[in-house]
Amino acid sequence: MGLIGGAAATWPLGARAQQPARWRYRVGYLASASREQTLRNVGAFEAGLRSLGYRAGENVVIEYRFADGDMGRLAALATEVVGLGVDVIVSGTNATTVAAMKATRTVPIVMANSAEPVSAGLVASLARPGGNVTGFSSEPGDEINGKRLEFLKDTLPNLSRVGVLWNPDFAPNQERLASLREAAQALGLTLVPAEARGPDMLEQAFATMVRERAQVLVVLSDGVLFNHRSLVGVMAVRNRLPAISAVREYAEAGFLLSYGTDLPDQFRRSAILVDKILKGTKPGDLPVERPIKYELVINLQTAKALDINMPPTLLTRADVVIE
């Protein structure tokens, strides 16, 4: 996602940070999805900036760059943002962060949401990221995969076979799948992985899972599947597969459940890192932070469509219930 504001690009950042509050900064915000798909995150980031005294059009200018789901546009959009002389870039996914990193090695980049940022090569370490990148990891660790499987097993006590929809082109998914296998083994579950690099492979992937007698569906989220989550949700219901994935947007798109990071909270907190960078802190000296808020979302409309009676204990644990 792409945000941009107005500051004299020829001045050192430290000097700019000492200017009066009316001084106008440039903030780039680069997104792989469309504006409509990310309104909640955009609003949270802007709210975070306002809480720190930044006002769009007054002391900060924000210009958004949305790829509208076309990953092939990210490189050009990132180059465009850098060319505007931005002070910092906010990125929403691994793909947008990679695009920004290829476009600049000097402009600070704040990852609002990154999957396995160390193994993905985005930072050197969480504690000392180095370079021009810092931000937030999207996952607390391997245990979250076990929690998602537990929620599915609470919903369907006789669960034994779990379909897994995943994009092998998304590097962190290799580790995620291995972690999910360990969690499944501990719970006595068998995984049925099915690859989908894009929407044209979804029919085949679902056919594989149905043929292999999968009873539920876990989606390993990445930018491609997130952008096509509504289609995945429709196909999951059509194939009678209760589905779960990482963030609320999946449940809103028709998945039975979502459990994971509260993304708007991370975008709101990203404003804090942006503020520190604008005041002169080097991004490489700001540790990458893990999530601190998680949410369980249940879609009762989908439960009804699948003839599932959600356990009352699970409903009481939910942070959001979609009626």
Disulfide bonds with the S-S distance in Angstrom:
none
